[in-house]
Amino acid sequence: MPTLYIQSCSGGIFEHDHLAWRIVAGQRTQAHITSSASTIVHAMEAGEARQEVVLEAQAGSYLEYLPDPLILFRDARLHSRLRIRLHQDATVLACDSMVPHDPTGEGGTFDWIAAELRVEDPQGTLLARDRYRLHGNTLSRNVPGITGSWRCQGGFIVLSRRFPAAQIIESLRAAMPADGDVYSGVTKLPGECGAWVRVLAQDACALREALRRAWYSARKSLLGAEPAPRRK
């Protein structure tokens, strides 16, 4: 399958940016879409930024949308929306992840991120949804039972009705790291449309490794072989 790297010449996401794009996988096509590196969400004085991505996987297609994590700089504010339209016998792998970072080294944090992942059928009927709004000051307090020491987080979704959800879930659970740097969970999506992984990690390296393992596991379960590493 072809690999497509999405790149930006602007150096990241800035205040008042409104980025939107739509990717359509035609019938019985295959594609892997990723970014060349993590995307920086820069500091903002008063406004905010938006990023909206629409994926449409037509009948019998196989689409992977696996960008590197967003890096939320100090005082960043971002609305992030990923909408996936799943046709008959289509398969989609997608992830959405974020890492906080203060380039000044003064211990500051992003302002907030509001994220939504929506899955729907060809008629627009909702199949599954994940959404959250996270404030940086909440994350930095390390409150037990809310975020604790897990500063980085990501979600990984496998959408397919061609394969039993139980088979995909078993493979994903076996692939998740068992060390103390990652806390993860895997669950079945409504309507037997696939599986969902939530990953909390101590740092960016642990988050990347957990998402990489989820990708390798899903690819092997669905296509019978692990993917070759992508150059970054």
C-alpha positions as CSV (number, residue, x, y, z in Angstrom):
1,M,0.0,0.0,0.0
2,P,1.2,3.6,-0.6
3,T,2.4,5.7,2.4
4,L,1.4,9.4,2.4
5,Y,3.2,11.9,4.6
6,I,1.2,15.0,5.5
7,Q,3.5,18.0,6.0
8,S,3.0,21.6,6.9
9,C,5.3,24.5,5.8
10,S,4.1,26.7,8.6
11,G,6.0,25.0,11.5
12,G,2.9,23.9,13.4
13,I,-0.5,25.2,14.5
14,F,-0.8,28.8,15.4
15,E,-3.4,31.1,17.0
16,H,-6.5,31.6,14.8
17,D,-5.5,28.7,12.5
18,H,-8.4,26.7,11.1
19,L,-7.1,23.6,9.4
20,A,-9.4,21.2,7.6
21,W,-8.9,18.3,5.2
22,R,-10.8,15.3,3.9
23,I,-9.3,12.0,2.9
24,V,-11.3,9.5,0.8
25,A,-10.2,5.9,0.3
26,G,-11.9,4.6,-2.8
27,Q,-13.4,1.2,-3.2
28,R,-11.0,-1.7,-2.5
29,T,-8.0,0.7,-2.1
30,Q,-5.4,0.7,0.6
31,A,-3.3,3.5,2.1
32,H,-1.2,4.4,5.1
33,I,-1.3,8.1,6.0
34,T,0.9,9.6,8.6
35,S,2.9,12.8,9.5
36,S,6.6,13.4,9.0
37,A,6.9,14.3,12.7
38,S,4.9,15.6,15.6
39,T,2.8,18.7,15.1
40,I,3.5,21.6,17.5
41,V,0.5,23.6,18.8
42,H,2.1,27.0,19.6
43,A,1.4,29.4,22.5
44,M,-1.7,31.7,22.1
45,E,-2.4,35.1,23.6
46,A,-6.2,35.2,23.5
47,G,-7.6,33.1,20.7
48,E,-7.6,29.5,19.8
49,A,-7.0,27.1,16.8
50,R,-9.0,24.4,15.1
51,Q,-8.1,21.2,13.3
52,E,-10.8,19.1,11.6
53,V,-10.1,15.9,9.7
54,V,-12.6,13.8,7.8
55,L,-11.8,10.2,6.8
56,E,-14.1,8.3,4.4
57,A,-13.4,4.6,3.8
58,Q,-15.5,3.4,0.9
59,A,-16.6,-0.2,0.4
60,G,-13.8,-2.8,0.8
61,S,-11.1,-0.2,1.5
62,Y,-8.3,-0.4,4.1
63,L,-7.2,3.0,5.5
64,E,-4.6,3.8,8.2
65,Y,-4.5,7.4,9.6
66,L,-1.7,7.4,12.2
67,P,-0.1,10.9,12.7
68,D,2.5,11.5,15.3
69,P,1.3,13.1,18.6
70,L,0.4,16.7,18.9
71,I,2.8,18.7,21.1
72,L,0.9,21.2,23.1
73,F,3.1,24.2,24.0
74,R,2.5,26.5,26.9
75,D,-0.8,28.5,26.6
76,A,-2.0,26.5,23.6
77,R,-5.7,26.2,23.0
78,L,-7.0,23.7,20.4
79,H,-10.2,22.2,19.1
80,S,-9.4,18.9,17.4
81,R,-12.0,16.8,15.6
82,L,-11.6,13.6,13.7
83,R,-14.7,12.2,11.9
84,I,-14.6,8.8,10.3
85,R,-17.3,7.6,7.8
86,L,-17.2,3.8,7.5
87,H,-18.7,2.1,4.5
88,Q,-19.6,-1.6,4.1
89,D,-16.6,-4.0,4.6
90,A,-14.2,-1.1,5.0
91,T,-11.4,-1.1,7.6
92,V,-9.9,1.9,9.3
93,L,-7.1,2.3,11.8
94,A,-6.7,5.7,13.4
95,C,-5.1,7.4,16.3
96,D,-5.2,10.7,18.1
97,S,-2.6,11.6,20.8
98,M,-1.1,14.5,22.6
99,V,2.0,15.4,24.6
100,P,2.4,18.6,26.8
101,H,5.6,20.6,26.6
102,D,6.9,23.9,27.9
103,P,9.9,25.0,25.6
104,T,10.9,27.7,28.2
105,G,11.6,25.0,30.8
106,E,9.6,27.0,33.4
107,G,7.0,24.3,34.1
108,G,4.2,26.0,32.3
109,T,1.5,24.1,30.5
110,F,-1.1,24.4,27.7
111,D,-4.4,26.1,28.4
112,W,-6.8,23.5,27.1
113,I,-7.6,20.9,24.4
114,A,-11.1,19.9,23.3
115,A,-11.0,16.7,21.2
116,E,-13.6,14.6,19.5
117,L,-13.5,11.4,17.5
118,R,-16.7,10.5,15.8
119,V,-17.5,7.3,13.8
120,E,-20.5,7.1,11.6
121,D,-22.0,5.0,8.8
122,P,-22.4,6.2,5.1
123,Q,-25.8,7.9,6.0
124,G,-24.2,9.8,8.9
125,T,-25.7,7.7,11.7
126,L,-23.5,7.8,14.8
127,L,-21.7,4.5,15.6
128,A,-19.3,5.6,18.3
129,R,-17.9,8.7,19.8
130,D,-15.1,9.7,22.1
131,R,-14.6,13.2,23.3
132,Y,-12.9,15.1,26.1
133,R,-11.9,18.5,27.3
134,L,-8.7,18.7,29.3
135,H,-7.2,21.8,31.0
136,G,-3.4,21.9,31.4
137,N,-3.6,23.1,35.0
138,T,-5.7,20.0,35.9
139,L,-3.2,17.7,34.2
140,S,-0.2,19.4,36.0
141,R,-1.7,18.9,39.5
142,N,-1.3,15.1,39.2
143,V,-4.6,14.5,41.0
144,P,-4.9,10.7,41.9
145,G,-7.9,9.1,40.2
146,I,-8.1,11.8,37.5
147,T,-4.7,12.0,35.7
148,G,-2.2,11.1,38.4
149,S,1.3,11.2,36.9
150,W,0.2,10.3,33.4
151,R,0.9,13.4,31.4
152,C,0.7,12.0,27.9
153,Q,-2.3,10.3,26.4
154,G,-3.6,8.8,23.1
155,G,-6.4,6.9,21.6
156,F,-6.2,4.1,18.9
157,I,-9.2,2.8,17.1
158,V,-9.7,-0.2,14.9
159,L,-12.9,-0.1,12.8
160,S,-13.9,-3.3,10.9
161,R,-16.9,-5.6,10.7
162,R,-14.9,-8.1,8.5
163,F,-13.2,-9.5,11.6
164,P,-14.6,-10.5,15.0
165,A,-14.1,-7.7,17.6
166,A,-13.1,-10.3,20.2
167,Q,-10.1,-11.4,18.1
168,I,-8.9,-7.8,17.6
169,I,-9.3,-7.0,21.3
170,E,-7.4,-10.1,22.4
171,S,-4.5,-9.2,20.1
172,L,-4.4,-5.6,21.2
173,R,-4.4,-6.4,24.9
174,A,-1.5,-8.8,24.5
175,A,0.5,-6.1,22.7
176,M,0.2,-3.4,25.3
177,P,3.3,-2.7,27.4
178,A,3.2,-4.2,30.9
179,D,5.7,-1.9,32.5
180,G,5.0,1.1,34.8
181,D,5.4,3.7,32.1
182,V,2.0,3.0,30.4
183,Y,-1.5,2.5,31.7
184,S,-3.9,1.3,29.0
185,G,-7.3,-0.3,28.4
186,V,-9.0,-2.0,25.4
187,T,-12.7,-2.3,24.9
188,K,-15.3,-3.3,22.2
189,L,-17.1,-0.6,20.3
190,P,-20.9,-0.5,20.1
191,G,-22.5,-2.5,17.4
192,E,-19.5,-4.8,16.9
193,C,-17.8,-2.2,14.7
194,G,-14.4,-2.6,16.2
195,A,-12.1,-1.9,19.2
196,W,-10.8,1.1,21.1
197,V,-7.6,1.5,23.0
198,R,-6.9,4.3,25.5
199,V,-3.3,4.9,26.4
200,L,-1.9,7.0,29.3
201,A,1.8,7.3,29.5
202,Q,4.5,8.9,31.6
203,D,6.3,10.5,28.7
204,A,6.3,10.8,24.9
205,C,8.6,7.9,24.3
206,A,6.4,5.5,26.2
207,L,3.3,6.8,24.4
208,R,4.8,6.4,21.0
209,E,5.9,2.8,21.8
210,A,2.4,1.8,23.0
211,L,0.7,3.2,19.9
212,R,3.3,1.5,17.7
213,R,2.6,-1.8,19.4
214,A,-1.2,-1.3,18.9
215,W,-0.6,-0.6,15.2
216,Y,1.6,-3.6,14.6
217,S,-0.8,-5.8,16.5
218,A,-3.8,-4.6,14.5
219,R,-2.1,-4.8,11.2
220,K,-1.0,-8.4,11.9
221,S,-4.5,-9.4,13.0
222,L,-6.2,-7.8,10.0
223,L,-3.7,-8.4,7.1
224,G,-1.6,-11.3,8.5
225,A,1.8,-9.5,8.7
226,E,3.3,-6.6,10.7
227,P,4.1,-3.4,8.8
228,A,7.6,-2.3,7.9
229,P,8.9,0.7,9.9
230,R,8.1,4.1,8.4
231,R,11.0,6.6,8.0
232,K,10.5,9.7,10.1
